[in-house]
Amino acid sequence: MIKSLHIRNYAIIESLEVNFSEGLTVITGETGAGKSILLGALGMIMGNRADTKSLYNEAEKCVVEAQFDIRTYELKAFFIDNDIEYDDETVIRREILPSGKSRAFINDSPVNLNVLQQLSSALLDLHQQFDTLDIHNVSFQLRMIDALADNKKIGAGYEEDIANM
């Protein structure tokens, strides 16, 4: 679950801190209120393309940082597989340097965009005005059925049994 988002030197934002409540977050507002800019910043956290055109001040680096509570996401194996230090309070940071170079970090460990995209896709679902859920995606269907059936404990027990074989 996303807990906070800090944006510095991005688009029309010099500096902004947004703290999120637990559960579903919906961003609404009038045309021109900055909703798309917030979504663009979240997109950077998710590994979307970044360039110097999005810098508020072209002489300074842009930093977008999000803090997540991931204790219930069962992602320890992902962190081990990618040689990243695990923490229940995980921080993802993306930087764009004035030179155009982009860097990504998970818990202060440098990562490539592929790793960033894998982790962020497990943490965030962004749905915009004309987006629809891909209900035909089998992986999505299974996750929803497991969530509705509360199969988390059963799955954990299964994984433990397999590990002990």
OpenMM code with the backbone's topology and positions (N, CA, C; nanometers):
from openmm import Vec3, app, unit

residues = "MET ILE LYS SER LEU HIS ILE ARG ASN TYR ALA ILE ILE GLU SER LEU GLU VAL ASN PHE SER GLU GLY LEU THR VAL ILE THR GLY GLU THR GLY ALA GLY LYS SER ILE LEU LEU GLY ALA LEU GLY MET ILE MET GLY ASN ARG ALA ASP THR LYS SER LEU TYR ASN GLU ALA GLU LYS CYS VAL VAL GLU ALA GLN PHE ASP ILE ARG THR TYR GLU LEU LYS ALA PHE PHE ILE ASP ASN ASP ILE GLU TYR ASP ASP GLU THR VAL ILE ARG ARG GLU ILE LEU PRO SER GLY LYS SER ARG ALA PHE ILE ASN ASP SER PRO VAL ASN LEU ASN VAL LEU GLN GLN LEU SER SER ALA LEU LEU ASP LEU HIS GLN GLN PHE ASP THR LEU ASP ILE HIS ASN VAL SER PHE GLN LEU ARG MET ILE ASP ALA LEU ALA ASP ASN LYS LYS ILE GLY ALA GLY TYR GLU GLU ASP ILE ALA ASN MET".split()
positions = [
    Vec3(0.0842, -0.1164, 0.0000),
    Vec3(0.0000, 0.0000, 0.0000),
    Vec3(0.0895, 0.1237, 0.0000),
    Vec3(0.0590, 0.2167, -0.0876),
    Vec3(0.1366, 0.3399, -0.0931),
    Vec3(0.1032, 0.4265, 0.0287),
    Vec3(0.2077, 0.4773, 0.0925),
    Vec3(0.1883, 0.5609, 0.2110),
    Vec3(0.2134, 0.7082, 0.1811),
    Vec3(0.3159, 0.7340, 0.0990),
    Vec3(0.3458, 0.8741, 0.0674),
    Vec3(0.4152, 0.8852, -0.0674),
    Vec3(0.4059, 1.0030, -0.1230),
    Vec3(0.4696, 1.0348, -0.2504),
    Vec3(0.5346, 1.1717, -0.2357),
    Vec3(0.6637, 1.1789, -0.2639),
    Vec3(0.7354, 1.3060, -0.2594),
    Vec3(0.7846, 1.3361, -0.4010),
    Vec3(0.7545, 1.4558, -0.4466),
    Vec3(0.7931, 1.4975, -0.5826),
    Vec3(0.8737, 1.6261, -0.5710),
    Vec3(0.9885, 1.6277, -0.6372),
    Vec3(1.0706, 1.7489, -0.6393),
    Vec3(1.1183, 1.7760, -0.7818),
    Vec3(1.0918, 1.8974, -0.8279),
    Vec3(1.1390, 1.9441, -0.9586),
    Vec3(1.0789, 1.8646, -1.0751),
    Vec3(0.9487, 1.8430, -1.0700),
    Vec3(0.8808, 1.7668, -1.1756),
    Vec3(0.7668, 1.8508, -1.2328),
    Vec3(0.7672, 1.8683, -1.3633),
    Vec3(0.6634, 1.9435, -1.4358),
    Vec3(0.6471, 2.0814, -1.3720),
    Vec3(0.5297, 2.1114, -1.3199),
    Vec3(0.5072, 2.2425, -1.2571),
    Vec3(0.5253, 2.2375, -1.1053),
    Vec3(0.5756, 2.1252, -1.0553),
    Vec3(0.5914, 2.1064, -0.9105),
    Vec3(0.7358, 2.1313, -0.8701),
    Vec3(0.7534, 2.2314, -0.7860),
    Vec3(0.8861, 2.2553, -0.7290),
    Vec3(0.9130, 2.1521, -0.6192),
    Vec3(0.8169, 2.1363, -0.5283),
    Vec3(0.8266, 2.0364, -0.4222),
    Vec3(0.6871, 2.0071, -0.3685),
    Vec3(0.6573, 1.8784, -0.3495),
    Vec3(0.5249, 1.8385, -0.3027),
    Vec3(0.5361, 1.7077, -0.2262),
    Vec3(0.4656, 1.6987, -0.1146),
    Vec3(0.4564, 1.5757, -0.0361),
    Vec3(0.3084, 1.5397, -0.0247),
    Vec3(0.2727, 1.4165, -0.0648),
    Vec3(0.1352, 1.3691, -0.0551),
    Vec3(0.1353, 1.2454, 0.0334),
    Vec3(0.0522, 1.2465, 0.1373),
    Vec3(0.0363, 1.1303, 0.2245),
    Vec3(-0.0990, 1.0674, 0.1950),
    Vec3(-0.0986, 0.9344, 0.1809),
    Vec3(-0.2196, 0.8626, 0.1434),
    Vec3(-0.2789, 0.7900, 0.2629),
    Vec3(-0.4109, 0.7809, 0.2650),
    Vec3(-0.4816, 0.7041, 0.3669),
    Vec3(-0.4787, 0.5571, 0.3281),
    Vec3(-0.5122, 0.4720, 0.4234),
    Vec3(-0.5155, 0.3289, 0.3960),
    Vec3(-0.6325, 0.2966, 0.3032),
    Vec3(-0.6109, 0.2056, 0.2110),
    Vec3(-0.7171, 0.1614, 0.1213),
    Vec3(-0.7095, 0.2259, -0.0152),
    Vec3(-0.8217, 0.2269, -0.0832),
    Vec3(-0.8325, 0.2803, -0.2186),
    Vec3(-0.8097, 0.4304, -0.2192),
    Vec3(-0.7306, 0.4773, -0.3131),
    Vec3(-0.7079, 0.6203, -0.3291),
    Vec3(-0.7610, 0.6624, -0.4653),
    Vec3(-0.8446, 0.7642, -0.4650),
    Vec3(-0.9001, 0.8194, -0.5874),
    Vec3(-0.8579, 0.9650, -0.5938),
    Vec3(-0.8018, 1.0049, -0.7060),
    Vec3(-0.7600, 1.1437, -0.7251),
    Vec3(-0.8594, 1.2090, -0.8201),
    Vec3(-0.9272, 1.3123, -0.7715),
    Vec3(-1.0248, 1.3836, -0.8533),
    Vec3(-0.9944, 1.5323, -0.8478),
    Vec3(-1.0509, 1.6064, -0.9385),
    Vec3(-1.0337, 1.7510, -0.9383),
    Vec3(-1.0753, 1.8110, -1.0703),
    Vec3(-1.0780, 1.9419, -1.0718),
    Vec3(-1.1156, 2.0150, -1.1925),
    Vec3(-1.0082, 2.0006, -1.2995),
    Vec3(-1.0463, 2.0320, -1.4207),
    Vec3(-0.9499, 2.0348, -1.5304),
    Vec3(-0.8392, 2.1333, -1.4957),
    Vec3(-0.7149, 2.0893, -1.5111),
    Vec3(-0.6009, 2.1763, -1.4839),
    Vec3(-0.5551, 2.1751, -1.3393),
    Vec3(-0.6139, 2.0882, -1.2567),
    Vec3(-0.5781, 2.0849, -1.1145),
    Vec3(-0.4467, 2.0118, -1.0876),
    Vec3(-0.3980, 1.9332, -1.1834),
    Vec3(-0.2706, 1.8644, -1.1664),
    Vec3(-0.2805, 1.7140, -1.1488),
    Vec3(-0.3970, 1.6565, -1.1739),
    Vec3(-0.4148, 1.5119, -1.1596),
    Vec3(-0.3189, 1.4356, -1.2517),
    Vec3(-0.3088, 1.4782, -1.3746),
    Vec3(-0.2220, 1.4091, -1.4707),
    Vec3(-0.0756, 1.4198, -1.4320),
    Vec3(-0.0383, 1.5288, -1.3683),
    Vec3(0.1005, 1.5452, -1.3237),
    Vec3(0.1312, 1.4456, -1.2117),
    Vec3(0.0380, 1.4293, -1.1169),
    Vec3(0.0567, 1.3287, -1.0110),
    Vec3(0.0662, 1.1888, -1.0709),
    Vec3(-0.0196, 1.1594, -1.1678),
    Vec3(-0.0152, 1.0280, -1.2326),
    Vec3(0.1144, 1.0090, -1.3117),
    Vec3(0.1639, 1.1169, -1.3711),
    Vec3(0.2926, 1.1096, -1.4411),
    Vec3(0.4061, 1.0773, -1.3458),
    Vec3(0.4030, 1.1393, -1.2276),
    Vec3(0.5053, 1.1115, -1.1264),
    Vec3(0.4955, 0.9667, -1.0786),
    Vec3(0.3742, 0.9196, -1.0554),
    Vec3(0.3563, 0.7787, -1.0176),
    Vec3(0.4025, 0.6865, -1.1300),
    Vec3(0.3793, 0.7279, -1.2529),
    Vec3(0.4275, 0.6509, -1.3677),
    Vec3(0.5788, 0.6374, -1.3680),
    Vec3(0.6478, 0.7425, -1.3258),
    Vec3(0.7945, 0.7333, -1.3161),
    Vec3(0.8348, 0.6285, -1.2132),
    Vec3(0.7626, 0.6233, -1.1013),
    Vec3(0.7885, 0.5218, -0.9989),
    Vec3(0.7657, 0.3820, -1.0559),
    Vec3(0.6752, 0.3732, -1.1520),
    Vec3(0.6431, 0.2442, -1.2130),
    Vec3(0.7352, 0.2090, -1.3295),
    Vec3(0.8324, 0.2949, -1.3574),
    Vec3(0.9299, 0.2640, -1.4610),
    Vec3(0.8984, 0.3200, -1.5970),
    Vec3(0.8013, 0.4114, -1.6046),
    Vec3(0.7706, 0.4737, -1.7340),
    Vec3(0.8863, 0.5607, -1.7811),
    Vec3(0.8849, 0.5906, -1.9083),
    Vec3(0.9897, 0.6719, -1.9704),
    Vec3(0.9964, 0.8092, -1.9040),
    Vec3(1.1167, 0.8570, -1.8866),
    Vec3(1.1380, 0.9889, -1.8261),
    Vec3(1.2373, 1.0666, -1.9115),
    Vec3(1.2170, 1.1982, -1.9212),
    Vec3(1.3132, 1.2809, -1.9936),
    Vec3(1.3197, 1.4194, -1.9311),
    Vec3(1.4149, 1.4970, -1.9765),
    Vec3(1.4400, 1.6286, -1.9164),
    Vec3(1.3278, 1.7282, -1.9447),
    Vec3(1.2377, 1.6990, -2.0360),
    Vec3(1.1257, 1.7896, -2.0630),
    Vec3(1.0336, 1.8015, -1.9423),
    Vec3(1.0404, 1.7034, -1.8514),
    Vec3(0.9537, 1.7071, -1.7339),
    Vec3(1.0176, 1.7774, -1.6140),
    Vec3(1.1354, 1.8349, -1.6326),
    Vec3(1.2012, 1.9058, -1.5229),
    Vec3(1.1396, 2.0438, -1.5024),
    Vec3(1.1092, 2.0779, -1.3784),
    Vec3(1.0588, 2.2107, -1.3426),
    Vec3(1.1712, 2.3126, -1.3620),
    Vec3(1.2890, 2.2813, -1.3083),
    Vec3(1.4087, 2.3628, -1.3257),
    Vec3(1.5115, 2.2754, -1.3967),
    Vec3(1.5434, 2.3100, -1.5186),
    Vec3(1.6304, 2.2239, -1.6007),
    Vec3(1.7726, 2.2124, -1.5493),
    Vec3(1.8106, 2.2941, -1.4515),
    Vec3(1.9459, 2.2896, -1.3968),
    Vec3(1.9573, 2.1946, -1.2767),
    Vec3(1.8426, 2.1456, -1.2264),
    Vec3(1.8425, 2.0580, -1.1091),
    Vec3(1.7826, 1.9224, -1.1440),
    Vec3(1.8221, 1.8223, -1.0646),
    Vec3(1.7645, 1.6896, -1.0893),
    Vec3(1.6229, 1.6817, -1.0346),
    Vec3(1.5457, 1.5947, -1.0947),
    Vec3(1.4087, 1.5661, -1.0532),
    Vec3(1.4136, 1.4391, -0.9687),
    Vec3(1.3401, 1.4400, -0.8579),
    Vec3(1.3323, 1.3225, -0.7721),
    Vec3(1.1855, 1.2934, -0.7419),
    Vec3(1.1450, 1.1695, -0.7685),
    Vec3(1.0117, 1.1229, -0.7311),
    Vec3(1.0347, 1.0007, -0.6426),
    Vec3(0.9789, 1.0068, -0.5226),
    Vec3(1.0012, 0.9010, -0.4249),
    Vec3(0.8686, 0.8603, -0.3624),
    Vec3(0.8461, 0.7303, -0.3534),
    Vec3(0.7232, 0.6790, -0.2928),
    Vec3(0.7586, 0.5772, -0.1856),
    Vec3(0.6856, 0.5853, -0.0759),
    Vec3(0.7043, 0.4907, 0.0339),
    Vec3(0.5845, 0.3972, 0.0375),
    Vec3(0.6128, 0.2670, 0.0529),
    Vec3(0.5100, 0.1649, 0.0525),
    Vec3(0.5200, 0.0781, 0.1773),
    Vec3(0.4061, 0.0358, 0.2288),
    Vec3(0.4007, -0.0662, 0.3327),
    Vec3(0.3730, -0.1965, 0.2588),
    Vec3(0.4729, -0.2860, 0.2549),
    Vec3(0.4599, -0.4074, 0.1729),
    Vec3(0.4548, -0.5349, 0.2558),
    Vec3(0.4350, -0.5222, 0.3846),
    Vec3(0.4411, -0.6407, 0.4727),
    Vec3(0.3420, -0.7499, 0.4324),
    Vec3(0.2300, -0.7169, 0.3723),
    Vec3(0.1303, -0.8185, 0.3357),
    Vec3(0.1408, -0.8642, 0.1903),
    Vec3(0.2405, -0.8165, 0.1179),
    Vec3(0.2509, -0.8470, -0.0254),
    Vec3(0.3310, -0.9730, -0.0563),
    Vec3(0.3954, -1.0310, 0.0423),
    Vec3(0.4739, -1.1529, 0.0233),
    Vec3(0.5765, -1.1381, -0.0892),
    Vec3(0.6611, -1.0373, -0.0764),
    Vec3(0.7588, -1.0065, -0.1805),
    Vec3(0.9034, -1.0347, -0.1395),
    Vec3(0.9246, -1.1024, -0.0285),
    Vec3(1.0620, -1.1275, 0.0170),
    Vec3(1.1436, -1.2034, -0.0875),
    Vec3(1.0821, -1.2989, -0.1526),
    Vec3(1.1535, -1.3761, -0.2551),
    Vec3(1.1984, -1.2858, -0.3699),
    Vec3(1.1144, -1.1901, -0.4089),
    Vec3(1.1519, -1.0958, -0.5143),
    Vec3(1.2769, -1.0178, -0.4735),
    Vec3(1.2812, -0.9719, -0.3502),
    Vec3(1.3946, -0.8948, -0.3018),
    Vec3(1.5209, -0.9810, -0.2968),
    Vec3(1.5070, -1.1045, -0.2514),
    Vec3(1.6224, -1.1954, -0.2474),
    Vec3(1.6721, -1.2240, -0.3885),
    Vec3(1.5802, -1.2546, -0.4804),
    Vec3(1.6178, -1.2864, -0.6183),
    Vec3(1.6892, -1.1711, -0.6871),
    Vec3(1.6561, -1.0477, -0.6483),
    Vec3(1.7146, -0.9301, -0.7137),
    Vec3(1.8225, -0.8628, -0.6284),
    Vec3(1.8646, -0.9318, -0.5216),
    Vec3(1.9731, -0.8842, -0.4351),
    Vec3(1.9460, -0.7421, -0.3836),
    Vec3(1.8241, -0.7223, -0.3320),
    Vec3(1.7820, -0.5941, -0.2760),
    Vec3(1.7449, -0.6176, -0.1308),
    Vec3(1.7865, -0.5269, -0.0441),
    Vec3(1.7530, -0.5390, 0.0976),
    Vec3(1.6022, -0.5239, 0.1169),
    Vec3(1.5427, -0.6208, 0.1869),
    Vec3(1.3985, -0.6180, 0.2116),
    Vec3(1.3688, -0.5338, 0.3348),
    Vec3(1.2624, -0.4560, 0.3281),
    Vec3(1.2113, -0.3823, 0.4423),
    Vec3(1.0607, -0.3697, 0.4247),
    Vec3(0.9850, -0.3898, 0.5327),
    Vec3(0.8392, -0.3763, 0.5255),
    Vec3(0.7985, -0.2374, 0.4776),
    Vec3(0.8789, -0.1374, 0.5100),
    Vec3(0.8572, 0.0002, 0.4631),
    Vec3(0.9552, 0.0231, 0.3477),
    Vec3(0.9122, -0.0046, 0.2279),
    Vec3(0.9990, 0.0028, 0.1099),
    Vec3(0.9874, 0.1386, 0.0422),
    Vec3(1.1021, 0.1905, -0.0017),
    Vec3(1.1064, 0.3193, -0.0699),
    Vec3(1.1557, 0.2982, -0.2128),
    Vec3(1.0765, 0.3475, -0.3071),
    Vec3(1.1160, 0.3469, -0.4480),
    Vec3(1.1453, 0.4914, -0.4866),
    Vec3(1.2612, 0.5136, -0.5494),
    Vec3(1.3001, 0.6490, -0.5896),
    Vec3(1.3450, 0.6484, -0.7348),
    Vec3(1.3041, 0.7496, -0.8045),
    Vec3(1.3450, 0.7673, -0.9445),
    Vec3(1.4009, 0.9075, -0.9585),
    Vec3(1.5117, 0.9194, -1.0271),
    Vec3(1.5773, 1.0478, -1.0473),
    Vec3(1.6000, 1.0710, -1.1962),
    Vec3(1.5815, 1.1960, -1.2367),
    Vec3(1.6188, 1.2374, -1.3721),
    Vec3(1.7216, 1.3480, -1.3546),
    Vec3(1.8395, 1.3267, -1.4070),
    Vec3(1.9456, 1.4266, -1.3976),
    Vec3(1.9316, 1.5272, -1.5113),
    Vec3(1.9816, 1.6491, -1.4935),
    Vec3(1.9742, 1.7494, -1.6004),
    Vec3(2.0357, 1.7017, -1.7325),
    Vec3(2.1304, 1.6082, -1.7233),
    Vec3(2.1937, 1.5535, -1.8438),
    Vec3(2.0989, 1.4617, -1.9215),
    Vec3(1.9867, 1.4231, -1.8586),
    Vec3(1.8925, 1.3330, -1.9235),
    Vec3(1.9019, 1.1910, -1.8729),
    Vec3(2.0067, 1.1614, -1.7959),
    Vec3(2.0229, 1.0272, -1.7411),
    Vec3(1.9175, 1.0029, -1.6334),
    Vec3(1.8621, 0.8827, -1.6337),
    Vec3(1.7601, 0.8438, -1.5364),
    Vec3(1.8157, 0.7320, -1.4490),
    Vec3(1.7863, 0.7399, -1.3188),
    Vec3(1.8299, 0.6354, -1.2253),
    Vec3(1.7112, 0.5915, -1.1415),
    Vec3(1.7132, 0.4632, -1.1017),
    Vec3(1.6054, 0.4088, -1.0200),
    Vec3(1.6655, 0.3355, -0.9009),
    Vec3(1.5962, 0.3443, -0.7862),
    Vec3(1.6442, 0.2825, -0.6635),
    Vec3(1.5278, 0.2179, -0.5888),
    Vec3(1.5559, 0.1033, -0.5288),
    Vec3(1.4624, 0.0401, -0.4369),
    Vec3(1.5373, 0.0226, -0.3059),
    Vec3(1.4872, 0.0850, -0.2005),
    Vec3(1.5548, 0.0847, -0.0702),
    Vec3(1.7021, 0.1226, -0.0843),
    Vec3(1.7269, 0.2259, -0.1618),
    Vec3(1.8597, 0.2824, -0.1869),
    Vec3(1.9535, 0.1915, -0.2665),
    Vec3(1.9026, 0.0793, -0.3175),
    Vec3(1.9828, -0.0059, -0.4061),
    Vec3(1.9512, 0.0312, -0.5501),
    Vec3(2.0527, 0.0586, -0.6313),
    Vec3(2.0254, 0.0895, -0.7716),
    Vec3(1.9676, -0.0325, -0.8431),
    Vec3(1.8651, -0.0089, -0.9248),
    Vec3(1.8013, -0.1171, -1.0003),
    Vec3(1.7772, -0.0701, -1.1430),
    Vec3(1.7622, -0.1664, -1.2335),
    Vec3(1.7277, -0.1299, -1.3704),
    Vec3(1.5758, -0.1156, -1.3814),
    Vec3(1.5296, -0.0613, -1.4918),
    Vec3(1.3867, -0.0338, -1.5073),
    Vec3(1.3021, -0.1608, -1.5093),
    Vec3(1.3579, -0.2707, -1.5574),
    Vec3(1.2833, -0.3956, -1.5589),
    Vec3(1.2480, -0.4402, -1.4168),
    Vec3(1.3441, -0.4342, -1.3265),
    Vec3(1.3207, -0.4720, -1.1865),
    Vec3(1.2207, -0.3758, -1.1236),
    Vec3(1.2372, -0.2462, -1.1512),
    Vec3(1.1452, -0.1455, -1.0996),
    Vec3(1.0024, -0.1719, -1.1472),
    Vec3(0.9871, -0.2041, -1.2740),
    Vec3(0.8545, -0.2313, -1.3301),
    Vec3(0.7918, -0.3554, -1.2679),
    Vec3(0.8721, -0.4587, -1.2451),
    Vec3(0.8197, -0.5809, -1.1830),
    Vec3(0.7667, -0.5528, -1.0431),
    Vec3(0.8452, -0.4817, -0.9623),
    Vec3(0.8017, -0.4540, -0.8256),
    Vec3(0.6825, -0.3594, -0.8235),
    Vec3(0.6906, -0.2518, -0.8978),
    Vec3(0.5825, -0.1522, -0.8928),
    Vec3(0.4505, -0.2085, -0.9452),
    Vec3(0.4572, -0.3028, -1.0387),
    Vec3(0.3320, -0.3622, -1.0879),
    Vec3(0.2637, -0.4457, -0.9801),
    Vec3(0.3402, -0.4935, -0.8820),
    Vec3(0.2812, -0.5663, -0.7698),
    Vec3(0.2265, -0.4708, -0.6637),
    Vec3(0.2708, -0.3453, -0.6670),
    Vec3(0.2335, -0.2500, -0.5633),
    Vec3(0.1259, -0.1502, -0.6046),
    Vec3(0.1213, -0.1158, -0.7323),
    Vec3(0.0311, -0.0107, -0.7788),
    Vec3(-0.0529, -0.0578, -0.8967),
    Vec3(-0.1782, -0.0171, -0.8969),
    Vec3(-0.2656, -0.0323, -1.0129),
    Vec3(-0.3190, 0.1067, -1.0430),
    Vec3(-0.2771, 0.1637, -1.1541),
    Vec3(-0.3267, 0.2950, -1.1939),
    Vec3(-0.4328, 0.2767, -1.3008),
    Vec3(-0.5481, 0.3355, -1.2772),
    Vec3(-0.6566, 0.3297, -1.3743),
    Vec3(-0.7020, 0.4717, -1.4003),
    Vec3(-0.6928, 0.5112, -1.5246),
    Vec3(-0.7292, 0.6466, -1.5613),
    Vec3(-0.8667, 0.6481, -1.6264),
    Vec3(-0.9113, 0.7653, -1.6599),
    Vec3(-1.0487, 0.7878, -1.7028),
    Vec3(-1.1005, 0.6855, -1.8034),
    Vec3(-1.0246, 0.6535, -1.9053),
    Vec3(-1.0754, 0.5658, -2.0095),
    Vec3(-1.0122, 0.4264, -2.0058),
    Vec3(-0.9452, 0.3936, -1.8952),
    Vec3(-0.8870, 0.2605, -1.8785),
    Vec3(-0.9932, 0.1622, -1.8310),
    Vec3(-0.9740, 0.0371, -1.8648),
    Vec3(-1.0587, -0.0681, -1.8097),
    Vec3(-0.9673, -0.1796, -1.7608),
    Vec3(-1.0135, -0.2532, -1.6606),
    Vec3(-0.9361, -0.3677, -1.6130),
    Vec3(-0.9363, -0.4751, -1.7198),
    Vec3(-0.8250, -0.5421, -1.7318),
    Vec3(-0.8160, -0.6506, -1.8299),
    Vec3(-0.8712, -0.7773, -1.7664),
    Vec3(-1.0014, -0.7887, -1.7629),
    Vec3(-1.0679, -0.9017, -1.6994),
    Vec3(-1.0380, -1.0323, -1.7721),
    Vec3(-0.9867, -1.0232, -1.8925),
    Vec3(-0.9538, -1.1431, -1.9686),
    Vec3(-0.8145, -1.1963, -1.9356),
    Vec3(-0.7399, -1.1256, -1.8537),
    Vec3(-0.6064, -1.1676, -1.8122),
    Vec3(-0.6216, -1.2760, -1.7050),
    Vec3(-0.5754, -1.3971, -1.7352),
    Vec3(-0.5927, -1.5113, -1.6448),
    Vec3(-0.5250, -1.4853, -1.5104),
    Vec3(-0.4065, -1.4251, -1.5117),
    Vec3(-0.3369, -1.3948, -1.3870),
    Vec3(-0.4201, -1.3021, -1.2988),
    Vec3(-0.4807, -1.2012, -1.3589),
    Vec3(-0.5676, -1.1085, -1.2851),
    Vec3(-0.6884, -1.1825, -1.2279),
    Vec3(-0.7483, -1.2670, -1.3074),
    Vec3(-0.8653, -1.3423, -1.2626),
    Vec3(-0.8317, -1.4287, -1.1410),
    Vec3(-0.7181, -1.4982, -1.1476),
    Vec3(-0.6790, -1.5855, -1.0368),
    Vec3(-0.6490, -1.5059, -0.9100),
    Vec3(-0.5844, -1.3915, -0.9243),
    Vec3(-0.5569, -1.3064, -0.8072),
    Vec3(-0.6874, -1.2594, -0.7431),
    Vec3(-0.7855, -1.2234, -0.8234),
    Vec3(-0.9137, -1.1772, -0.7694),
    Vec3(-0.9889, -1.2910, -0.6996),
    Vec3(-0.9877, -1.4090, -0.7598),
    Vec3(-1.0552, -1.5239, -0.6980),
    Vec3(-0.9880, -1.5593, -0.5659),
    Vec3(-0.8542, -1.5622, -0.5650),
    Vec3(-0.7820, -1.5909, -0.4408),
    Vec3(-0.8098, -1.4852, -0.3345),
    Vec3(-0.8161, -1.3584, -0.3736),
    Vec3(-0.8443, -1.2521, -0.2774),
    Vec3(-0.9851, -1.2661, -0.2212),
    Vec3(-1.0822, -1.2931, -0.3059),
    Vec3(-1.2204, -1.3074, -0.2601),
    Vec3(-1.2392, -1.4305, -0.1721),
    Vec3(-1.1664, -1.5371, -0.2025),
    Vec3(-1.1778, -1.6609, -0.1253),
    Vec3(-1.0882, -1.6598, -0.0017),
    Vec3(-1.0093, -1.5539, 0.0153),
    Vec3(-0.9162, -1.5411, 0.1275),
    Vec3(-0.8207, -1.6604, 0.1339),
    Vec3(-0.7596, -1.6905, 0.0199),
    Vec3(-0.6708, -1.8057, 0.0076),
    Vec3(-0.5260, -1.7783, 0.0478),
    Vec3(-0.4987, -1.6650, 0.1046),
    Vec3(-0.3614, -1.6282, 0.1387),
    Vec3(-0.2973, -1.7293, 0.2341),
    Vec3(-0.3696, -1.7686, 0.3400),
    Vec3(-0.3166, -1.8638, 0.4386),
    Vec3(-0.2956, -2.0015, 0.3759),
    Vec3(-0.3879, -2.0434, 0.2925),
    Vec3(-0.3765, -2.1741, 0.2267),
    Vec3(-0.2533, -2.1746, 0.1358),
    Vec3(-0.2345, -2.0660, 0.0597),
    Vec3(-0.1181, -2.0570, -0.0282),
    Vec3(0.0124, -2.0572, 0.0487),
    Vec3(0.0151, -1.9859, 0.1609),
    Vec3(0.1379, -1.9818, 0.2436),
    Vec3(0.1687, -2.1197, 0.2987),
    Vec3(0.0645, -2.1930, 0.3427),
    Vec3(0.0846, -2.3288, 0.3929),
    Vec3(0.1371, -2.4215, 0.2854),
    Vec3(0.0845, -2.4084, 0.1656),
    Vec3(0.1296, -2.4873, 0.0510),
    Vec3(0.2766, -2.4610, 0.0213),
    Vec3(0.3151, -2.3324, 0.0160),
    Vec3(0.4544, -2.2973, -0.0115),
    Vec3(0.5474, -2.3514, 0.0961),
    Vec3(0.5018, -2.3493, 0.2217),
    Vec3(0.5822, -2.4020, 0.3316),
    Vec3(0.5991, -2.5526, 0.3177),
    Vec3(0.4916, -2.6237, 0.2809),
    Vec3(0.4993, -2.7687, 0.2608),
    Vec3(0.5973, -2.8042, 0.1491),
    Vec3(0.5924, -2.7280, 0.0400),
    Vec3(0.6835, -2.7513, -0.0735),
    Vec3(0.8276, -2.7264, -0.0311),
    Vec3(0.8503, -2.6207, 0.0468),
    Vec3(0.9866, -2.5879, 0.0915),
    Vec3(1.0434, -2.6954, 0.1832),
    Vec3(0.9586, -2.7626, 0.2589),
    Vec3(1.0039, -2.8652, 0.3534),
    Vec3(1.0214, -3.0026, 0.2900),
    Vec3(0.9913, -3.0165, 0.1625),
    Vec3(1.0044, -3.1468, 0.0958),
    Vec3(1.1471, -3.1759, 0.0634),
] * unit.nanometer
topology = app.Topology()
chain = topology.addChain("A")
for resn in residues:
    res = topology.addResidue(resn, chain)
    for name in ("N", "CA", "C"):
        topology.addAtom(name, app.Element.getBySymbol(name[0]), res)
